[in-house]
Amino acid sequence: MTSLSIRGVAKAYGATPVLRGVDLEVPAKSITAILGPSGCGKTTLLRIIAGFTDPDGGVVKFGDQTVYGAGRSVPPQRRRVGYVPQEGALFPHLDVAANISFGLSRSRSRRAERIHELLSLVGLDAAMGARFPHELSGGQQQRVALARALAPSPAVVLLDEPFSSLDAGLREGTGRAVVHALRATGATALLVTHDQSEALSLSDQVAVMRQGRLAQTDRPLALYRSPVDVGVATFVGGAILLPATVRGLTARCALGDVAVAEGSAEGLGQVLVRPEQLEILPEGATGGVPARVAEVSFYGHDAAVHLDLLPHGPRVVARIVGMDAPPPATLVSVMARGRATVYATSPA
Amino acid sequence: MRRRSRTGGPTGPRGPAGPTGRPREAASALVLVAGTAVALLALIPLLFVVVYTVVIGPHEAWALLVRPRIGELLVNTTRLVLGCMVLSTALGTAAAWLVERSDLPARRLWHVLLAAPLAVPAFVNSFGWVSLTPKVEGYAGALLIVTLSYFPLVYLPVAAMLRGLDPALEETAYALGLGPWRTFVRVVVPQLRPAMLGGGLLVGIHLLAEFGALQMLRFPTFTTAIYDQYRSSFNGPAANMIASVLVLCCLVLLMGELRLRGHQRYARLGRGSARPAPRRTLGRLTLPATLAMTGLVLLSLGVPIGSLVHWLVVGSSTAFPIGSLASTAATSLGLGLGAAVLTTALAMPVAWLAVRHRGTVSTILERSTYFANALPGIVVALALVTVSIRFVRPVYQTSLLLLTAYAIMFLPRAVVSVRTALAQAPPLLEDVSHSLGHGPLATLRRVTLPLIAPGLGAGAALVFLAVVTELTATLLLAPIGTATLATQFWSNTASAAYGAAAPYGALMVLISAPATYLLSTEARRSVTS
C-alpha cells in the first residue's frame, strides 16, 4: 500500500487564506485523523488530496508518485482515492450493488462476488444489494459509501466527517465497522472530524488543525498527554489549567505539589492536569488539599465532580468512576496523580 | 502543463462549498464559450429591433410611439398579462397541491389531465370557444381562455417541486405550532417560489407573444397589432416600434423575477433521496375539490375537444383530405423533433452555468435567452429573414432557419426545465464519481445524465409541443410549399371554414398528446420506483 505525504500545501479563496502551509505524513496502512473545529480548512485539505480542488502551492504525494506539485496535477479519476463524503452521497438513481460496483470496470469478472465481499466487509447483509439508497438508514448508507470507496482498491481513502450525521449509538458502531474494514483492506486512510473522541479512538495518528495550520501531529496518547500548547490541550479533552511555580520535578499550585517531567521550564508557569488525574479522598487525608463538592454530573459509567478548592477556590472538575461520586456539599480532600504538563504563562 | 487554480473564476466568487475543482474549471471555460454563443444567437431578434429603432432615429420613433392607439394596446396587454399570470399561478399551485399533497382520488389521472391543456394550442382553444359562442370576444373571455391554456406552465414545475420537498421542514413547522395553512404559506410557498415564479414568468412571457388566440378573440394587444401592421400595410418601422415597447414589457417581467429570486442554491445535499411527504386528508372537502378539478378540466379540455369533435362530426364543410393531412403531419412532427433536440442541447450550457456557477455573467447569459420568447414569433421570424438575407443567404428559405427560429423562441422553456433538473444533481456526486476513477465524460453519462434525464425529457417535450403548435413564425419562415398542421388550420379558420379546419386541429392535439403524457409521468417515475 501507499503512504501519503503533504508538503507546504496552501490555499486561499479570494483574499481569505484557508490553508497556510500544511505538512503531513501518513504512513502506509495507517489511519490518521485530522481534528479541528468547523471552518479550520480540514475539508479543503481533503478535497485537495482527492484532486477536486487544486492548492495554490505545495506538494501532494501518494507513495513516490507526485499527484500535485510544481503546477502539475493528476486529475481525481486517476489518483485512485476512495472518497467517503459527509452523509454518504450515494447515487440516488442506482441500487446498493450498482453504487458499490460504480468504480469497478465493466469487464471485471467476479463482479457479483466482489460486491458480496465488500458488503460483508462493511458488515451488511448480501440482500442489501438490491435496495435503493432511500431505503437505507443513515448508518447503512455510510457503510455502503465506504464499500463503494473501497471497491476499486484505492491507494488512499479519504473520509469527510463520515459519522457526523449519525446519532451517538450508531456512530460508535459504524465507526468501529469502518475502521475494521479499513484495517482489513490495509488502506491508508485520512479521517476528517471535529469530534475529539472519534479522532482519538479510531486513528493511529491525530493531526490537530487550527486556522489553516496543523498545530500538532502525534499518536493519540501522546497528543492527549503532552499537548504542545494550551489551545491543543483544551481542544482534545477536559483540562484544568492552574498557575504554578515550578522547581525541579515539582510544580506548586492550588492542588498542592504536582509532579512534572524532567526539563520543564523553571519558575512561574501554568500546569495542565486532566480531570481524570484528580483523586477524591476522605476529608483530611494526607497529601490532598481540602475542597467542597459543588455539583455532580452523573453519567453512569463515570461522573464529573465539580469541586471548590478551599478556602478561596478555584473550581476544578474531577472525572471519577460514577459509583464513587460523593454527594454535593461533602467536604473532601483532592489529590492530583501522575504528571502534569507545564506551559510558560501566556498573557491571557 | 496545468495552470494553477484560479480562485475567482470568470463567473464571480464561489464559496468553499461550491465546486472549484480543476477538471470542472477547465470544462467550465468551454461551457462558458458555448453559453455565450447560445446567448448571442438568442439575442439576434433583440439586436434587430434595437438596431432598427436606432436607424429610425429618436424623432421618428417618438412620433410613432406617442399615439392613442399605443396607449390602448398598452392597457390591453398589461391587464391581460397581469391577470393571466396571477390566475395561472393561483390555479396551478392549488391544483399541484391537491394532486401532490392531498388524498384526492385518482391523482395520477388528474395529473395527466392537468398537463393535457398544453396539448391544445391556445388558438385551437380559442377556436373551440369562438365557434361555440361569440360572447367570449373581449377582455373577460380572453383572460379566461388564455388562463385555461397556460396554467399548466405553472402547475407542472410546482408539482415537481412539491414532490421533491423535504417533508422534515413541514414537520418542523407543525412541531413549532404552525397550522397547516400557515405552514403552507411560511414553509412550503417560500420553497416553491422558484417554481411558482419561473412558471408565472413563463406564462407572462408567453402571453406577450401570443398571437393566434387573441386575434381570433378580437382582443388587440401589441402582438396582434404588429402582425396587422406587417400584413396590411407592411409598415415595418411602426411595427418595430411596437415591438420595442413589447421588449420593454418583457424587461419589466425579468427584473421583477430577478429581484424576487433569492440567492439560495436548491440542490438537495442531504441523504440519497427525499422521503415522500405524507398526504393531507381532505375529508368533507373531497367532493368540492373533485368538483372543482372536474370543472377546471371540463373548461380547459372539454370545450376545445368537444368543439373539435362537433365540427368533425357535424360540420358541413368537413372533408378528409388524407394526403394533405399526412404530409402536413409529417412536416410538423419532423420539425418538432429536430427543434426539441437542438433547443435542449442549446439550453444545456446556459442552465449549467446558471446552476453550477451562479454569478453575474451566468445570470446575464440566462436572461438573454429569455428575450426572444417575449418578442412575437413574427419579429423573430422577420429578424432572421433580414439577417439571413444579409449575411448567410444560403440558409434563407430552408428548414434550418425555421429550426433556428424555434430554438430561439423556445429556449426559455428548455432552460427552465434543464435548470430545475440540474439542481437535482449535486456536484458532490460528480466528485465521488471522479474519485472512483471515472473521467468527465463517463461521469456525465453515468451520473449526471441519468439524474437530469427526466428534466431534459421534460424540456424537450415542452419544446416539441410548442413547435407542433407554433403558428406565427411558421407562417413567415416555412420554405415555400411547406405547410404544417398549424398553418393549414389557421388558413381554414381564417376563412371561417370551421369544419375544414377541425381535422388539422384534432391532429395537432393528437400529436401533442403523447409528449404531454410523457411530460406528466416522467418526473413521477422517480418517486414510484
Interface residues (C-beta under 8 A of the other chain):
Chain A: A12 Y13 G14 V18 T43 T44 R47 A50 G51 F52 T53 D54 P55 D56 G71 R72 S73 P75 P76 Q77 R78 R79 R80 V81 G82 Y83 P85 E87 G88 A89 L90 F91 P92 H93 F102 G103 F132 P133 H134 L136 G138 Q141 R148 A149 A151 P152 P154 L158 S165
Chain B: M1 R2 R3 R4 S5 T7 G8 P13 R14 G15 P16 P19 T20 G21 R22 P23 L269 G270 R271 G272 S273 A274 R275 P426 L428 L429 D431 V432 S433 H434 S435 L436 G437 H438 G439 A442 T443 R446 V447 P450 L451 S526 S529
